[in-house]
Amino acid sequence: MVDKPPHDWAEGPYRIRPYGDLVLREKALPVQEITDVERKLAADMLTMMYASPIGVGLAAPQVGVLKRLIVIDVDRNDPEGSPLVLFNPKIQSMEGETIKEEGCLSFPNITANVKRAAKVVVTAQNIDGEPIRVEGEALLARALQHEIDHLDGILFIDYVSGLKRQLLRGKLRKLQQQSQQ
Ligand code: NI
């Protein structure tokens, strides 16, 4: 893994890694024990996710930490809602198919249509280490698949091919160059 020394995230020690940062291509490791360190990481990830007006999910590798942890809040504007914090999430089943526009906090200003399962069932551990099961449809299903992909170094643009990929090439190259500065 490539780690760069300056931590320029204003709110803490983490910052969101842009496309081109090699940490986004690494496989994250299972979290054996959920301690205050992991709970703080989850809280910092939520802060970073909410800092972007469009963020509905974030995976630990995106902040340079190779742990199997994701946070999601698809109802972020609902004051009654609460975010999902999932450790070691695993997709147990997938159903159907849907194509929708998708973005990623590691890809500012880039979106693309991605085909995903329409429904998923995910098992994980919550912030207290208890097993939980999440059934997701629509945006939640999409977010779960997108964030769990991050834990295996898979990015949404990997599903984009052909003409759209060509159209994005310039923007992607620019992001890659910025990530190496
Ligand atoms: Ni993403």
py3Dmol code that shows the C-alpha trace and the ligand (Angstrom):
import py3Dmol

protein = """\
ATOM      1  CA  MET A   1       0.000   0.000   0.000  1.00  0.00           C
ATOM      2  CA  VAL A   2       1.157   3.496  -0.778  1.00  0.00           C
ATOM      3  CA  ASP A   3       0.732   5.983   2.012  1.00  0.00           C
ATOM      4  CA  LYS A   4       1.477   9.623   1.582  1.00  0.00           C
ATOM      5  CA  PRO A   5       2.656  11.602   4.576  1.00  0.00           C
ATOM      6  CA  PRO A   6       0.602  14.793   4.569  1.00  0.00           C
ATOM      7  CA  HIS A   7      -2.761  14.394   6.269  1.00  0.00           C
ATOM      8  CA  ASP A   8      -4.641  17.314   4.878  1.00  0.00           C
ATOM      9  CA  TRP A   9      -8.155  16.444   6.003  1.00  0.00           C
ATOM     10  CA  ALA A  10      -9.225  19.451   8.053  1.00  0.00           C
ATOM     11  CA  GLU A  11     -11.336  17.555  10.608  1.00  0.00           C
ATOM     12  CA  GLY A  12      -8.942  14.810  11.573  1.00  0.00           C
ATOM     13  CA  PRO A  13      -6.081  12.591  10.540  1.00  0.00           C
ATOM     14  CA  TYR A  14      -7.900  11.166   7.515  1.00  0.00           C
ATOM     15  CA  ARG A  15      -8.620  12.473   4.050  1.00  0.00           C
ATOM     16  CA  ILE A  16     -10.588  11.052   1.167  1.00  0.00           C
ATOM     17  CA  ARG A  17      -8.243   9.458  -1.328  1.00  0.00           C
ATOM     18  CA  PRO A  18      -8.933  10.312  -4.938  1.00  0.00           C
ATOM     19  CA  TYR A  19      -8.836   7.894  -7.855  1.00  0.00           C
ATOM     20  CA  GLY A  20      -5.211   7.211  -8.683  1.00  0.00           C
ATOM     21  CA  ASP A  21      -4.243   6.617  -5.055  1.00  0.00           C
ATOM     22  CA  LEU A  22      -3.143   2.989  -5.039  1.00  0.00           C
ATOM     23  CA  VAL A  23      -4.736   2.290  -1.671  1.00  0.00           C
ATOM     24  CA  LEU A  24      -8.090   2.219  -3.502  1.00  0.00           C
ATOM     25  CA  ARG A  25      -6.932  -0.928  -5.305  1.00  0.00           C
ATOM     26  CA  GLU A  26      -5.921  -2.861  -2.199  1.00  0.00           C
ATOM     27  CA  LYS A  27      -7.971  -5.552  -0.490  1.00  0.00           C
ATOM     28  CA  ALA A  28      -9.088  -4.559   2.994  1.00  0.00           C
ATOM     29  CA  LEU A  29      -8.632  -6.930   5.949  1.00  0.00           C
ATOM     30  CA  PRO A  30     -11.352  -8.245   8.246  1.00  0.00           C
ATOM     31  CA  VAL A  31     -11.824  -6.358  11.500  1.00  0.00           C
ATOM     32  CA  GLN A  32     -11.218  -8.921  14.235  1.00  0.00           C
ATOM     33  CA  GLU A  33     -12.126  -6.736  17.158  1.00  0.00           C
ATOM     34  CA  ILE A  34     -14.130  -3.523  17.198  1.00  0.00           C
ATOM     35  CA  THR A  35     -12.405  -1.187  19.630  1.00  0.00           C
ATOM     36  CA  ASP A  36     -12.536   2.561  20.254  1.00  0.00           C
ATOM     37  CA  VAL A  37     -10.080   2.950  17.373  1.00  0.00           C
ATOM     38  CA  GLU A  38     -12.568   1.417  14.928  1.00  0.00           C
ATOM     39  CA  ARG A  39     -15.493   3.324  16.442  1.00  0.00           C
ATOM     40  CA  LYS A  40     -13.573   6.603  16.072  1.00  0.00           C
ATOM     41  CA  LEU A  41     -12.719   5.676  12.491  1.00  0.00           C
ATOM     42  CA  ALA A  42     -16.409   5.031  11.738  1.00  0.00           C
ATOM     43  CA  ALA A  43     -17.368   8.377  13.282  1.00  0.00           C
ATOM     44  CA  ASP A  44     -14.674  10.197  11.286  1.00  0.00           C
ATOM     45  CA  MET A  45     -15.839   8.469   8.109  1.00  0.00           C
ATOM     46  CA  LEU A  46     -19.404   9.623   8.723  1.00  0.00           C
ATOM     47  CA  THR A  47     -18.170  13.192   9.268  1.00  0.00           C
ATOM     48  CA  MET A  48     -16.283  13.042   5.980  1.00  0.00           C
ATOM     49  CA  MET A  49     -19.238  11.524   4.157  1.00  0.00           C
ATOM     50  CA  TYR A  50     -21.638  14.185   5.407  1.00  0.00           C
ATOM     51  CA  ALA A  51     -19.109  16.911   4.570  1.00  0.00           C
ATOM     52  CA  SER A  52     -19.850  16.223   0.929  1.00  0.00           C
ATOM     53  CA  PRO A  53     -23.383  17.317   0.021  1.00  0.00           C
ATOM     54  CA  ILE A  54     -23.836  14.228  -2.148  1.00  0.00           C
ATOM     55  CA  GLY A  55     -22.120  11.541  -0.052  1.00  0.00           C
ATOM     56  CA  VAL A  56     -24.316   8.565   0.842  1.00  0.00           C
ATOM     57  CA  GLY A  57     -21.574   6.044   1.501  1.00  0.00           C
ATOM     58  CA  LEU A  58     -17.896   5.687   2.280  1.00  0.00           C
ATOM     59  CA  ALA A  59     -15.545   2.727   2.691  1.00  0.00           C
ATOM     60  CA  ALA A  60     -12.469   2.687   4.940  1.00  0.00           C
ATOM     61  CA  PRO A  61      -9.968   2.208   2.068  1.00  0.00           C
ATOM     62  CA  GLN A  62     -11.191   5.552   0.707  1.00  0.00           C
ATOM     63  CA  VAL A  63      -9.651   7.229   3.730  1.00  0.00           C
ATOM     64  CA  GLY A  64      -6.499   5.126   3.452  1.00  0.00           C
ATOM     65  CA  VAL A  65      -7.426   2.477   6.019  1.00  0.00           C
ATOM     66  CA  LEU A  66      -7.447  -1.131   4.841  1.00  0.00           C
ATOM     67  CA  LYS A  67     -10.154  -2.414   7.180  1.00  0.00           C
ATOM     68  CA  ARG A  68     -13.461  -3.965   6.182  1.00  0.00           C
ATOM     69  CA  LEU A  69     -15.691  -1.129   7.318  1.00  0.00           C
ATOM     70  CA  ILE A  70     -18.308   0.845   5.415  1.00  0.00           C
ATOM     71  CA  VAL A  71     -20.724   3.608   6.359  1.00  0.00           C
ATOM     72  CA  ILE A  72     -23.923   4.366   4.462  1.00  0.00           C
ATOM     73  CA  ASP A  73     -26.763   6.839   4.845  1.00  0.00           C
ATOM     74  CA  VAL A  74     -29.084   6.909   1.868  1.00  0.00           C
ATOM     75  CA  ASP A  75     -31.630   8.981   3.827  1.00  0.00           C
ATOM     76  CA  ARG A  76     -29.110  11.558   4.913  1.00  0.00           C
ATOM     77  CA  ASN A  77     -31.636  14.365   4.776  1.00  0.00           C
ATOM     78  CA  ASP A  78     -34.131  12.516   6.944  1.00  0.00           C
ATOM     79  CA  PRO A  79     -33.721  13.719  10.550  1.00  0.00           C
ATOM     80  CA  GLU A  80     -35.324  10.496  11.800  1.00  0.00           C
ATOM     81  CA  GLY A  81     -32.901   8.272   9.942  1.00  0.00           C
ATOM     82  CA  SER A  82     -29.653   6.898  11.239  1.00  0.00           C
ATOM     83  CA  PRO A  83     -26.594   5.815   9.283  1.00  0.00           C
ATOM     84  CA  LEU A  84     -25.498   2.229   8.796  1.00  0.00           C
ATOM     85  CA  VAL A  85     -22.057   1.357  10.136  1.00  0.00           C
ATOM     86  CA  LEU A  86     -21.098  -2.100   8.907  1.00  0.00           C
ATOM     87  CA  PHE A  87     -18.009  -4.057   9.853  1.00  0.00           C
ATOM     88  CA  ASN A  88     -17.026  -7.086   7.749  1.00  0.00           C
ATOM     89  CA  PRO A  89     -20.068  -6.788   5.482  1.00  0.00           C
ATOM     90  CA  LYS A  90     -20.791  -9.734   3.189  1.00  0.00           C
ATOM     91  CA  ILE A  91     -23.336  -9.994   0.420  1.00  0.00           C
ATOM     92  CA  GLN A  92     -25.410 -13.115   1.075  1.00  0.00           C
ATOM     93  CA  SER A  93     -27.802 -12.869  -1.845  1.00  0.00           C
ATOM     94  CA  MET A  94     -28.545 -10.697  -4.847  1.00  0.00           C
ATOM     95  CA  GLU A  95     -31.685 -10.408  -6.902  1.00  0.00           C
ATOM     96  CA  GLY A  96     -32.740  -8.628 -10.060  1.00  0.00           C
ATOM     97  CA  GLU A  97     -30.899  -6.051 -12.081  1.00  0.00           C
ATOM     98  CA  THR A  98     -30.992  -2.297 -12.388  1.00  0.00           C
ATOM     99  CA  ILE A  99     -28.966   0.353 -14.179  1.00  0.00           C
ATOM    100  CA  LYS A 100     -28.605   3.774 -12.600  1.00  0.00           C
ATOM    101  CA  GLU A 101     -26.220   6.680 -12.468  1.00  0.00           C
ATOM    102  CA  GLU A 102     -23.596   6.347  -9.772  1.00  0.00           C
ATOM    103  CA  GLY A 103     -20.830   8.470  -8.320  1.00  0.00           C
ATOM    104  CA  CYS A 104     -18.132   8.092  -5.681  1.00  0.00           C
ATOM    105  CA  LEU A 105     -16.420  10.491  -3.272  1.00  0.00           C
ATOM    106  CA  SER A 106     -13.065   9.349  -4.676  1.00  0.00           C
ATOM    107  CA  PHE A 107     -14.213  10.532  -8.123  1.00  0.00           C
ATOM    108  CA  PRO A 108     -15.292  14.171  -7.790  1.00  0.00           C
ATOM    109  CA  ASN A 109     -17.530  15.310 -10.648  1.00  0.00           C
ATOM    110  CA  ILE A 110     -17.634  11.919 -12.350  1.00  0.00           C
ATOM    111  CA  THR A 111     -20.756   9.806 -12.709  1.00  0.00           C
ATOM    112  CA  ALA A 112     -21.624   6.838 -14.863  1.00  0.00           C
ATOM    113  CA  ASN A 113     -24.424   4.331 -15.308  1.00  0.00           C
ATOM    114  CA  VAL A 114     -23.686   1.070 -13.544  1.00  0.00           C
ATOM    115  CA  LYS A 115     -25.590  -2.196 -13.625  1.00  0.00           C
ATOM    116  CA  ARG A 116     -26.191  -3.616 -10.148  1.00  0.00           C
ATOM    117  CA  ALA A 117     -28.433  -6.137  -8.460  1.00  0.00           C
ATOM    118  CA  ALA A 118     -31.760  -4.555  -7.539  1.00  0.00           C
ATOM    119  CA  LYS A 119     -31.952  -6.219  -4.111  1.00  0.00           C
ATOM    120  CA  VAL A 120     -29.275  -7.518  -1.800  1.00  0.00           C
ATOM    121  CA  VAL A 121     -29.091  -9.138   1.594  1.00  0.00           C
ATOM    122  CA  VAL A 122     -25.964  -8.267   3.567  1.00  0.00           C
ATOM    123  CA  THR A 123     -24.723  -9.624   6.861  1.00  0.00           C
ATOM    124  CA  ALA A 124     -22.218  -7.706   8.967  1.00  0.00           C
ATOM    125  CA  GLN A 125     -21.381  -6.627  12.483  1.00  0.00           C
ATOM    126  CA  ASN A 126     -22.617  -3.353  13.883  1.00  0.00           C
ATOM    127  CA  ILE A 127     -20.583  -0.854  15.880  1.00  0.00           C
ATOM    128  CA  ASP A 128     -21.097  -2.968  19.030  1.00  0.00           C
ATOM    129  CA  GLY A 129     -19.832  -6.079  17.284  1.00  0.00           C
ATOM    130  CA  GLU A 130     -23.293  -7.647  17.102  1.00  0.00           C
ATOM    131  CA  PRO A 131     -24.295  -9.552  13.976  1.00  0.00           C
ATOM    132  CA  ILE A 132     -26.794  -7.725  11.801  1.00  0.00           C
ATOM    133  CA  ARG A 133     -28.608  -8.419   8.583  1.00  0.00           C
ATOM    134  CA  VAL A 134     -29.539  -5.663   6.148  1.00  0.00           C
ATOM    135  CA  GLU A 135     -31.976  -6.061   3.286  1.00  0.00           C
ATOM    136  CA  GLY A 136     -31.471  -3.383   0.700  1.00  0.00           C
ATOM    137  CA  GLU A 137     -33.462  -2.258  -2.295  1.00  0.00           C
ATOM    138  CA  ALA A 138     -33.098   0.681  -4.676  1.00  0.00           C
ATOM    139  CA  LEU A 139     -30.404   3.167  -3.605  1.00  0.00           C
ATOM    140  CA  LEU A 140     -29.520   1.191  -0.462  1.00  0.00           C
ATOM    141  CA  ALA A 141     -28.886  -1.965  -2.532  1.00  0.00           C
ATOM    142  CA  ARG A 142     -26.700   0.055  -4.873  1.00  0.00           C
ATOM    143  CA  ALA A 143     -24.769   1.730  -2.049  1.00  0.00           C
ATOM    144  CA  LEU A 144     -24.139  -1.591  -0.300  1.00  0.00           C
ATOM    145  CA  GLN A 145     -22.723  -3.142  -3.473  1.00  0.00           C
ATOM    146  CA  HIS A 146     -20.637  -0.067  -4.280  1.00  0.00           C
ATOM    147  CA  GLU A 147     -19.123   0.222  -0.796  1.00  0.00           C
ATOM    148  CA  ILE A 148     -18.470  -3.508  -0.372  1.00  0.00           C
ATOM    149  CA  ASP A 149     -16.694  -3.441  -3.748  1.00  0.00           C
ATOM    150  CA  HIS A 150     -14.328  -0.806  -2.307  1.00  0.00           C
ATOM    151  CA  LEU A 151     -13.219  -3.348   0.318  1.00  0.00           C
ATOM    152  CA  ASP A 152     -11.944  -5.546  -2.498  1.00  0.00           C
ATOM    153  CA  GLY A 153     -10.299  -2.772  -4.480  1.00  0.00           C
ATOM    154  CA  ILE A 154     -13.113  -2.639  -7.027  1.00  0.00           C
ATOM    155  CA  LEU A 155     -14.242   0.781  -8.252  1.00  0.00           C
ATOM    156  CA  PHE A 156     -17.478   1.730 -10.014  1.00  0.00           C
ATOM    157  CA  ILE A 157     -15.661   2.771 -13.157  1.00  0.00           C
ATOM    158  CA  ASP A 158     -14.499  -0.831 -13.516  1.00  0.00           C
ATOM    159  CA  TYR A 159     -18.034  -1.575 -14.697  1.00  0.00           C
ATOM    160  CA  VAL A 160     -17.972   1.196 -17.292  1.00  0.00           C
ATOM    161  CA  SER A 161     -16.788   0.268 -20.727  1.00  0.00           C
ATOM    162  CA  GLY A 162     -16.761   1.364 -24.304  1.00  0.00           C
ATOM    163  CA  LEU A 163     -17.748   4.833 -25.352  1.00  0.00           C
ATOM    164  CA  LYS A 164     -18.558   6.131 -21.855  1.00  0.00           C
ATOM    165  CA  ARG A 165     -15.155   5.005 -20.642  1.00  0.00           C
ATOM    166  CA  GLN A 166     -13.535   6.846 -23.541  1.00  0.00           C
ATOM    167  CA  LEU A 167     -15.488   9.966 -22.671  1.00  0.00           C
ATOM    168  CA  LEU A 168     -14.303   9.779 -19.062  1.00  0.00           C
ATOM    169  CA  ARG A 169     -10.684   9.145 -19.957  1.00  0.00           C
ATOM    170  CA  GLY A 170      -9.568  12.772 -19.755  1.00  0.00           C
ATOM    171  CA  LYS A 171     -11.258  13.385 -16.397  1.00  0.00           C
ATOM    172  CA  LEU A 172      -9.861  10.147 -14.967  1.00  0.00           C
ATOM    173  CA  ARG A 173      -6.353  10.954 -16.085  1.00  0.00           C
ATOM    174  CA  LYS A 174      -6.606  14.386 -14.488  1.00  0.00           C
ATOM    175  CA  LEU A 175      -7.716  12.836 -11.177  1.00  0.00           C
ATOM    176  CA  GLN A 176      -4.841  10.358 -11.346  1.00  0.00           C
ATOM    177  CA  GLN A 177      -2.353  13.156 -11.913  1.00  0.00           C
ATOM    178  CA  GLN A 178      -3.778  15.170  -9.015  1.00  0.00           C
ATOM    179  CA  SER A 179      -3.539  12.151  -6.729  1.00  0.00           C
ATOM    180  CA  GLN A 180       0.162  11.897  -7.438  1.00  0.00           C
ATOM    181  CA  GLN A 181       0.973  15.493  -6.572  1.00  0.00           C
TER     182      GLN A 181
END
"""
ligand_1 = """\
1
NI
Ni -17.117 4.948 -3.825
"""
view = py3Dmol.view(width=600, height=400)
view.addModel(protein, "pdb")
view.setStyle({"model": 0}, {"cartoon": {"style": "trace"}})
view.addModel(ligand_1, "xyz")
view.setStyle({"model": 1}, {"stick": {}})
view.zoomTo()
view.show()
